[in-house]
Amino acid sequence: MPSHYTNLIFFASIFVGLCAGLITGCIGAGGGFIIAPALMSAGVKGILAVGTDLFHIFAKAIMGSVLHRKLGNISVSLAVAFLVGSIIGATVGGYGNRALYDYNPVMSDLFITLVYVFILGFLSFYALMDYFKARRGEAVGKGKERAEEIPPLGQKIQAVHIPPMLTFDEGVTPGGRKISAIFLVISGLIVGLAASVMGVGGGFLTFPMFVYGLGVSSMTTVGTDIFQIVFTAGYGSLSQYAIYGFVFYTLAMGMLLGSLIGVQIGSLVTKVVPGIMIRGFFAVAVTAGFVNRFAALPEKLQSLGYLKITKEVGSLINTVGNSLFFLAIGLFAVWVFYSFFSNIKLLKTEGH
């Protein structure tokens, strides 16, 4: 594993941290589905990338939570119920990851990559379909994007009355919306498990679960998501990885430098772009992570003897995947910065 920085790795880690920070601020996701693939692409072992990623996300989410608390985007009741499940899931996932690494480090890398491919592939397809469907709907009914409708699944779940019932989105719907805490606990269990295995805060899973599944507004989802990440990533990184030596602190510090800027700009952008734009940010970022991990599979399968290709071909596919990944993330960063600077007058007005 790498034990020192080169200038290239240092500046790359700042860039990756900046992009992950933009994702955290805009979507509420910790950006881990970008960082772990980037670190693994640079040659960091999967389990070390996972632990470092979680630690970086934990530190960054604290700052994001403070910003979103000021913006009024956090529902503490939803976050607390969610955390009950996520802590249990994070414990199980961390134990499983370490056990597999002790058995076979290469198999551990392959397993983490496969989890990324399947989860990001599904989310990428779903998010892109949703975004383009929402765009068509927006073209038909202009001016309706501010009041987000509750998806059909969200309506059904909110119609189930199992105590305790939690109230949220008071600023979106008069009187707020209500949901049973049991659905938040189940969602937390799933996200906590995935977060600990993949080295993420779980935000890229929480976002679609909250918005599409539970019927929570995009703005409340973003703030509440970052708030729960502080506890999920903090518990996972410290108790499941850091104490076992699976955190590369110098890499984490480089990424935090970039995140300092990214989180603040991303959080401000949520105030001036409609919910549909935030869904677009999510779709682009998740698709980039999927392409990267999918392209890494052939080389890993070849090294274990599961795929009959030459080492050079596997390496070439991986290189192409890495190039497309960093290009997509770069375009994402440009998109967010454009949204920020083109609305900077409005942001200054709201600040006063």
Secondary structure, DSSP 8 states (H G I E B T S, - for coil): ---S--HHHHHHHHHHHHHHHHHHHHHS--SHHHHHHHHHHTT--HHHHHHHHHHHHHHHHHHHHHHHHHHT---HHHHHHHHHHHHHHHHHHHHHHHHHHHH-HHHHHHHHHHHHHHHHHHHHHHHHHHHHHHHHHHHHSTT-TTS----HHHHHHHT---SSEEEE-TTTSTT-EEEEHHHHHHHHHHHHHHHHHHTS-SHHHHHHIIIIII---HHHHHHHHHHHHHHHHHHIIIIIIGGGT---HHHHHHHHHHHHHHHHHHHHHTTTS-HHHHHHHHHHHHHHHHHHHHHHHHHHHHHTTSS---HHHHHHHHHHHHHHHHHHHHHHHHHHHHHHHHTHHHHHHHH-
